Amino acid sequence: MGKRVIVKISELTKKHKISLRELSRISDVRHAALSELANGKRENINFSHIGKIAEALNIEDIREIIDLDDDKD
């Protein structure tokens, strides 16, 4: 058992009351990439995407965007 990284896109869109499309527009990150992150279907995280999301939403603490969880597999 190890750790896995969770990208909290769904929580961010709810908290900031914006759609995934709006987050894509303001962060300049492709909608498909955000959708894959939100659904846990992306294995790799592009750190420039995390930076763009943080800048777009005025986030200072990376823990608002990503988290660690125990991997159940």
C-alpha positions in Angstrom: 0.0 0.0 0.0 1.3 3.4 -0.9 0.1 7.0 -1.4 -1.6 8.5 -4.3 -2.0 12.1 -5.3 -5.5 13.6 -5.5 -6.1 16.7 -7.6 -9.1 18.5 -6.1 -10.5 20.1 -9.2 -14.1 19.3 -8.4 -13.8 20.8 -4.9 -12.2 23.9 -6.4 -14.9 24.5 -8.9 -17.6 24.1 -6.3 -15.8 26.4 -3.8 -15.2 29.1 -6.4 -18.6 28.6 -8.0 -17.3 28.2 -11.5 -17.6 25.5 -14.1 -14.8 23.4 -15.4 -15.0 25.3 -18.7 -14.6 28.6 -16.9 -11.7 27.3 -14.9 -10.2 26.2 -18.2 -10.7 29.6 -19.7 -9.2 31.6 -16.8 -6.3 29.2 -16.1 -5.4 28.5 -19.8 -5.4 24.8 -19.1 -7.2 22.6 -21.6 -10.7 21.5 -20.6 -9.9 17.9 -21.4 -6.8 18.0 -19.1 -8.9 19.5 -16.2 -11.6 16.9 -16.8 -9.1 14.0 -16.6 -7.6 15.4 -13.4 -11.1 15.9 -11.9 -12.1 12.3 -12.7 -8.8 10.7 -11.6 -8.1 9.5 -15.1 -4.7 11.3 -15.6 -1.7 9.5 -14.3 0.8 12.4 -14.6 0.4 15.9 -13.2 1.8 18.8 -15.1 3.1 21.2 -12.5 2.6 24.1 -14.8 -1.1 23.3 -14.8 -1.1 23.4 -11.0 0.6 26.8 -11.1 -1.9 28.2 -13.6 -4.8 27.0 -11.6 -3.3 28.5 -8.4 -2.8 31.8 -10.2 -6.2 31.8 -11.7 -8.0 31.2 -8.4 -5.6 33.2 -6.2 -4.5 30.1 -4.3 -1.4 30.5 -2.0 -1.3 27.0 -0.5 -0.8 24.1 -2.9 -2.7 21.8 -0.5 -5.9 23.5 -1.7 -5.3 21.9 -5.1 -3.6 18.6 -4.4 -3.7 16.1 -1.5 -2.3 12.7 -0.6 -4.4 9.7 0.1 -3.7 6.0 1.0 -3.8 3.9 -2.2 -6.2 1.1 -1.7 -4.8 -1.1 -4.5 
